């Protein structure tokens, strides 16, 4: 879908590179610019004290790209970066605004160099305000400051961290959406624009329903333990063979008779304690205990059959290992094989959308540090001696 689209990525870690990887999967030509020390996420496992040979975290967000090493602090390295941007459709970065301005790679300068370029910036906190130039990571900016952590943890539970890259990847999807909107606009105007996403804003949007309630009513219910759930039916129940299932009734009360029947107790519908939503909430602990007993007497297979017969929304609570073996996850295209560049491949999560009939999967492995420097510089018009000189001076590697 994006064949012919040229993207220059000056970014590290996950959120912005993740956006670049999605576009690369969809056919864009993505050139990743790194410093001589490389994207810090290349050292992910080393940082946590592991000596794993592969780095799936880096691979996921950098597959299918070409990699160059340029020192944008030097005149030669900066000029090479500018040459790349002059021929690009998209410039994607998560470098802090102050550093970009010092390097001459800010929006105003690059827009003057290439009026058609879509300049996509991913930051922790946005481009304006007192913390605009403050460093941000998803556990801090998305999870903690945006309010996601506080409403996710049940009342009384101490804060805990988000899983690796979860907030980043939500921001990656937002960034790709914004870039494509700007590219669509460019078809009419002929000009690119500044596109801004932040971990903070994506975090606030990710809990948008709760935030809308907070803003409209000035208060918000906390996440509660199962026994004290606001809606006892929207809950988790453990089966006799040790599996948990997630039950999610539709809005209103159309599912209550079917849920009661699936639990083996159709008489609950006439029970004054459980007859209406308000009474079910008031008698929540008793209802949860009754449903615990009911589903606790069934295997997951038995519960699944009963719930499916009632066309009830439910799902098993699965570990990532179980998800890998889930036939529906496989059928939905959740996993792809990434070419390793040596005739083989390795498995990885798919990008977040499928285009049936199109080549929408990974086009190659992530680049080794500086793997394509000479190739890309040659395409920009540098001859062999100039490239050798840049390498000797440290402007390229």
C-alpha positions as CSV (number, residue, x, y, z in Angstrom):
1,X,0.0,0.0,0.0
2,X,2.8,2.4,0.8
3,X,5.2,1.3,-2.0
4,X,7.2,4.3,-3.2
5,X,6.8,6.2,0.1
6,X,10.1,7.4,1.4
7,X,10.5,7.7,5.2
8,X,13.6,9.1,7.0
9,X,13.6,8.0,10.7
10,X,15.8,9.7,13.2
11,X,14.5,7.9,16.3
12,X,15.3,5.5,19.1
13,X,13.6,3.2,21.5
14,X,10.1,2.1,20.6
15,X,7.2,4.6,19.9
16,X,8.6,6.3,16.8
17,X,10.5,3.3,15.4
18,X,7.4,1.3,15.9
19,X,5.6,3.7,13.5
20,X,8.4,3.3,11.1
21,X,8.2,-0.5,11.2
22,X,4.5,-0.5,10.5
23,X,5.0,1.7,7.5
24,X,7.9,-0.6,6.4
25,X,5.6,-3.6,6.7
26,X,3.1,-1.8,4.4
27,X,5.8,-1.2,1.7
28,X,7.4,2.2,2.6
29,X,11.1,2.6,2.1
30,X,12.4,3.5,5.6
31,X,16.0,4.7,6.2
32,X,16.9,4.7,9.9
33,X,19.6,7.1,11.0
34,X,21.6,6.2,14.1
35,X,24.5,7.6,15.9
36,X,27.8,5.6,16.2
37,X,26.6,4.1,19.5
38,X,23.3,3.0,17.9
39,X,19.8,3.0,19.1
40,X,19.9,2.2,22.8
41,X,17.2,-0.4,22.4
42,X,19.8,-2.5,20.6
43,X,21.1,-3.1,24.2
44,X,17.7,-4.0,25.7
45,X,18.7,-7.4,27.0
46,X,22.2,-6.3,28.0
47,X,20.6,-3.6,30.1
48,X,18.5,-6.1,32.1
49,X,21.5,-8.4,32.6
50,X,20.7,-11.0,30.0
51,X,23.0,-12.4,27.3
52,X,20.4,-13.3,24.8
53,X,21.8,-13.6,21.3
54,X,18.7,-12.2,19.5
55,X,16.8,-9.0,20.4
56,X,13.1,-9.4,19.5
57,X,12.3,-6.0,21.0
58,X,14.6,-4.2,18.5
59,X,13.6,-6.6,15.7
60,X,9.9,-5.9,16.0
61,X,10.2,-2.1,15.6
62,X,13.0,-2.0,13.1
63,X,12.4,-4.8,10.6
64,X,12.4,-4.0,6.9
65,X,14.4,-0.8,7.3
66,X,17.8,0.2,6.0
67,X,20.2,1.5,8.5
68,X,22.8,4.3,8.3
69,X,25.2,5.8,10.8
70,X,25.5,9.6,10.6
71,X,26.9,12.0,13.2
72,X,24.4,14.9,12.8
73,X,26.7,17.0,15.1
74,X,29.1,17.3,12.3
75,X,28.6,19.5,9.2
76,X,29.1,16.5,6.9
77,X,26.7,14.2,8.8
78,X,24.1,16.9,9.0
79,X,24.3,17.6,5.3
80,X,23.9,13.9,4.5
81,X,20.8,13.8,6.7
82,X,19.4,16.9,4.9
83,X,20.0,15.3,1.5
84,X,17.9,12.3,2.7
85,X,15.1,14.6,3.9
86,X,15.1,16.6,0.7
87,X,14.0,13.4,-1.2
88,X,11.7,12.1,1.5
89,X,8.0,12.1,2.0
90,X,8.1,11.7,5.8
91,X,10.6,12.6,8.5
92,X,9.9,10.7,11.7
93,X,11.7,11.5,14.9
94,X,11.5,11.3,18.7
95,X,14.6,13.4,19.4
96,X,13.8,16.2,21.8
97,X,12.9,19.5,20.1
98,X,15.8,21.5,21.5
99,X,18.4,19.0,20.2
100,X,16.7,18.9,16.7
101,X,16.8,22.7,16.5
102,X,20.5,22.8,17.4
103,X,21.2,20.3,14.6
104,X,19.1,22.2,12.1
105,X,16.6,19.4,11.8
106,X,13.7,21.2,13.3
107,X,10.3,21.5,11.5
108,X,10.9,25.1,10.2
109,X,14.3,24.2,8.7
110,X,13.2,20.9,7.1
111,X,10.0,22.4,5.8
112,X,12.1,25.1,4.1
113,X,14.4,22.4,2.6
114,X,11.4,20.2,1.5
115,X,8.0,21.8,1.6
116,X,6.3,18.5,0.8
117,X,7.8,16.6,3.8
118,X,5.4,15.4,6.5
119,X,7.4,16.0,9.7
120,X,6.2,13.6,12.4
121,X,7.5,14.2,15.9
122,X,6.9,11.8,18.8
123,X,7.6,13.1,22.3
124,X,6.8,12.3,25.9
125,X,4.8,15.5,26.6
126,X,4.1,17.4,23.3
127,X,5.8,20.4,21.8
128,X,4.4,23.1,24.0
129,X,4.3,23.7,27.8
130,X,6.8,23.6,30.6
131,X,7.8,20.0,30.1
132,X,7.9,20.0,26.3
133,X,11.7,19.2,26.3
134,X,11.5,16.8,29.2
135,X,12.5,13.1,28.5
136,X,9.6,10.7,28.4
137,X,9.1,6.9,28.4
138,X,5.9,5.0,28.3
139,X,6.0,3.9,31.9
140,X,6.4,7.6,32.9
141,X,4.5,9.7,30.3
142,X,1.8,7.3,29.1
143,X,1.2,5.0,32.0
144,X,1.9,7.1,35.1
145,X,1.3,10.8,34.2
146,X,-1.6,10.2,31.9
147,X,-3.6,8.5,34.7
148,X,-3.6,5.0,33.2
149,X,-1.7,3.4,36.1
150,X,-3.9,4.9,38.8
151,X,-7.2,3.7,37.4
152,X,-5.9,0.3,36.2
153,X,-4.7,-0.8,39.7
154,X,-7.5,-1.9,41.9
155,X,-8.1,0.3,44.9
156,X,-5.5,-0.2,47.6
157,X,-3.0,-1.9,45.2
158,X,0.4,-0.2,45.0
159,X,1.4,1.1,41.5
160,X,3.0,-1.4,39.1
161,X,4.7,-0.9,35.7
162,X,3.2,-1.3,32.3
163,X,4.5,-4.2,30.2
164,X,7.3,-3.5,27.7
165,X,6.4,-1.0,25.0
166,X,2.6,-1.2,25.5
167,X,2.1,2.5,25.7
168,X,4.8,3.1,23.0
169,X,3.0,0.8,20.5
170,X,-0.4,2.5,21.1
171,X,1.5,5.8,20.3
172,X,3.1,4.1,17.3
173,X,-0.4,3.4,15.9
174,X,-1.5,7.0,16.6
175,X,1.6,8.3,14.8
176,X,1.0,6.2,11.7
177,X,-2.6,7.4,11.6
178,X,-1.5,11.0,11.8
179,X,1.1,10.6,9.1
180,X,-1.3,9.1,6.7
181,X,-3.8,11.8,7.4
182,X,-1.2,14.5,6.6
183,X,-0.2,12.6,3.4
184,X,-3.8,12.6,2.3
185,X,-4.0,16.3,2.9
186,X,-0.8,16.8,0.9
187,X,-2.6,15.4,-2.2
188,X,-4.7,18.5,-2.2
189,X,-2.4,21.2,-0.8
190,X,0.9,19.9,-2.2
191,X,2.5,20.7,1.1
192,X,3.5,18.7,4.1
193,X,2.8,19.6,7.7
194,X,4.0,19.2,11.2
195,X,2.4,16.1,12.9
196,X,2.6,15.8,16.6
197,X,1.9,12.8,18.8
198,X,2.9,12.3,22.4
199,X,2.9,9.5,24.9
200,X,0.9,11.7,27.3
201,X,-1.8,12.5,24.8
202,X,-2.1,8.9,23.6
203,X,-2.3,7.8,27.2
204,X,-5.1,10.2,28.0
205,X,-7.0,9.0,24.8
206,X,-6.5,5.4,25.7
207,X,-8.5,5.9,28.9
208,X,-10.8,8.4,27.0
209,X,-14.1,6.9,28.2
210,X,-13.1,7.1,31.8
211,X,-11.5,10.6,31.2
212,X,-14.7,11.8,29.6
213,X,-16.7,10.7,32.7
214,X,-14.2,12.4,34.9
215,X,-14.4,15.6,32.9
216,X,-18.2,15.6,32.6
217,X,-19.2,14.5,36.2
218,X,-16.1,15.5,38.2
219,X,-15.7,12.0,39.6
220,X,-14.8,8.5,38.6
221,X,-15.3,5.0,40.0
222,X,-12.1,3.2,40.9
223,X,-11.1,-0.2,39.6
224,X,-12.4,-2.6,42.3
225,X,-11.7,-6.2,43.3
226,X,-13.9,-8.9,41.7
227,X,-16.2,-9.1,44.7
228,X,-16.9,-5.4,44.6
229,X,-17.2,-4.9,40.9
230,X,-19.5,-2.0,39.8
231,X,-21.2,-4.6,37.5
232,X,-20.8,-8.0,39.0
233,X,-21.5,-9.7,35.7
234,X,-18.6,-7.9,33.9
235,X,-16.1,-10.0,35.7
236,X,-13.7,-12.9,35.9
237,X,-14.5,-16.4,37.0
238,X,-12.4,-19.5,37.5
239,X,-13.4,-22.9,36.1
240,X,-12.9,-26.3,37.7
241,X,-9.8,-27.0,35.6
242,X,-8.0,-23.9,36.7
243,X,-8.7,-21.5,33.9
244,X,-10.1,-18.0,34.2
245,X,-12.7,-16.6,31.9
246,X,-13.7,-13.0,31.2
247,X,-17.4,-12.3,31.0
248,X,-18.6,-9.1,29.4
249,X,-22.4,-8.4,29.2
250,X,-23.7,-5.9,26.7
251,X,-25.0,-2.6,27.8
252,X,-28.5,-2.7,29.3
253,X,-29.8,-6.1,30.5
254,X,-30.4,-8.3,27.4
255,X,-27.7,-10.8,28.4
256,X,-28.7,-11.4,32.0
257,X,-31.2,-14.2,31.3
258,X,-28.7,-15.9,29.0
259,X,-25.9,-15.5,31.6
260,X,-28.1,-17.0,34.3
261,X,-29.0,-19.9,32.1
262,X,-25.3,-20.5,31.1
263,X,-24.5,-20.5,34.8
264,X,-27.1,-23.2,35.3
265,X,-29.4,-21.0,37.3
266,X,-32.2,-19.5,35.2
267,X,-34.1,-18.8,38.4
268,X,-31.7,-16.0,39.3
269,X,-33.6,-13.8,36.9
270,X,-36.6,-13.8,39.2
271,X,-34.5,-13.5,42.4
272,X,-35.2,-10.0,43.9
273,X,-31.5,-9.6,44.8
274,X,-30.5,-10.0,41.2
275,X,-33.5,-9.0,39.1
276,X,-32.3,-5.5,38.1
277,X,-29.0,-3.9,37.5
278,X,-29.2,-1.8,40.7
279,X,-30.1,-4.8,42.9
280,X,-27.3,-6.8,41.3
281,X,-24.9,-4.0,42.2
282,X,-26.2,-3.7,45.7
283,X,-25.9,-7.5,46.2
284,X,-22.7,-7.8,44.2
285,X,-20.7,-9.9,46.6
286,X,-23.5,-12.5,46.9
287,X,-23.9,-12.6,43.1
288,X,-20.2,-13.0,42.5
289,X,-20.0,-15.8,45.1
290,X,-22.9,-17.6,43.4
291,X,-21.4,-17.2,39.9
292,X,-18.0,-18.4,41.3
293,X,-19.7,-21.5,42.6
294,X,-21.5,-22.1,39.3
295,X,-18.6,-21.6,36.9
296,X,-16.3,-23.3,39.4
297,X,-18.2,-26.5,38.9
298,X,-17.6,-26.5,35.1
299,X,-14.5,-27.0,33.0
300,X,-13.5,-24.2,30.6
301,X,-14.9,-26.3,27.7
302,X,-18.2,-26.7,29.4
303,X,-18.5,-23.0,30.3
304,X,-17.5,-22.1,26.8
305,X,-20.2,-24.2,25.3
306,X,-22.9,-22.8,27.6
307,X,-21.8,-19.2,27.0
308,X,-21.5,-19.6,23.3
309,X,-25.0,-21.1,23.2
310,X,-26.3,-17.9,24.7
311,X,-24.3,-15.7,22.3
312,X,-22.6,-14.1,25.3
313,X,-19.4,-12.1,24.9
314,X,-16.6,-13.9,26.9
315,X,-13.0,-14.9,26.4
316,X,-10.4,-17.1,28.2
317,X,-7.7,-15.3,30.1
318,X,-4.6,-16.4,28.3
319,X,-0.9,-16.2,28.8
320,X,1.3,-15.0,25.8
321,X,2.4,-18.7,25.4
322,X,-1.3,-19.7,25.1
323,X,-2.0,-16.9,22.6
324,X,0.7,-18.3,20.3
325,X,-1.2,-21.6,20.1
326,X,-4.7,-20.0,19.8
327,X,-6.1,-21.0,16.4
328,X,-8.1,-17.8,16.2
329,X,-5.1,-15.6,16.8
330,X,-3.3,-17.5,14.1
331,X,-6.3,-17.2,11.7
332,X,-6.6,-13.4,12.5
333,X,-3.0,-13.0,11.3
334,X,-1.6,-11.9,14.7
335,X,1.8,-13.5,13.9
336,X,4.2,-13.2,10.9
337,X,7.5,-14.6,9.8
338,X,10.3,-12.0,9.3
339,X,12.9,-12.8,6.6
340,X,16.3,-13.0,8.4
341,X,18.3,-12.0,5.3
342,X,20.0,-15.4,5.1
343,X,17.2,-17.5,3.5
344,X,15.4,-18.2,6.7
345,X,12.9,-16.4,8.9
346,X,11.9,-15.9,12.5
347,X,8.4,-15.3,14.1
348,X,7.2,-12.0,15.3
349,X,4.0,-10.1,16.1
350,X,2.2,-8.7,13.1
351,X,1.5,-5.1,12.4
352,X,-1.9,-4.0,13.8
353,X,-3.9,-4.2,10.5
354,X,-4.4,-6.6,7.7
355,X,-5.0,-5.8,4.0
356,X,-6.3,-9.1,2.5
357,X,-4.7,-9.9,-0.8
358,X,-1.8,-7.4,-0.2
359,X,1.8,-7.9,0.8
360,X,1.4,-6.3,4.2
361,X,4.0,-8.3,6.1
362,X,7.7,-7.7,7.0
363,X,10.0,-7.2,4.1
364,X,13.3,-8.0,5.8
365,X,15.2,-8.1,9.0
366,X,16.2,-5.1,11.1
367,X,19.5,-3.5,9.9
368,X,22.8,-4.1,11.6
369,X,24.3,-0.9,12.9
370,X,25.4,1.1,9.8
371,X,24.7,-1.8,7.5
372,X,23.5,0.4,4.6
373,X,25.5,3.6,5.1
374,X,27.6,3.3,2.0
375,X,24.7,2.2,-0.1
376,X,22.4,5.0,0.9
377,X,25.2,7.7,0.7
378,X,25.9,6.5,-2.9
379,X,22.3,6.9,-3.7
380,X,22.5,10.4,-2.5
381,X,25.3,11.2,-4.9
382,X,28.4,10.7,-2.7
383,X,31.3,9.0,-4.5
384,X,33.6,6.5,-3.0
385,X,36.2,9.0,-1.9
386,X,33.7,11.2,-0.3
387,X,32.2,8.3,1.6
388,X,35.7,7.2,2.7
389,X,36.4,10.7,3.9
390,X,33.2,10.9,5.9
391,X,34.0,7.6,7.5
392,X,37.5,8.8,8.3
393,X,36.2,11.9,10.0
394,X,33.5,10.1,11.9
395,X,30.7,11.9,10.1
396,X,29.5,8.4,8.9
397,X,30.1,4.8,9.9
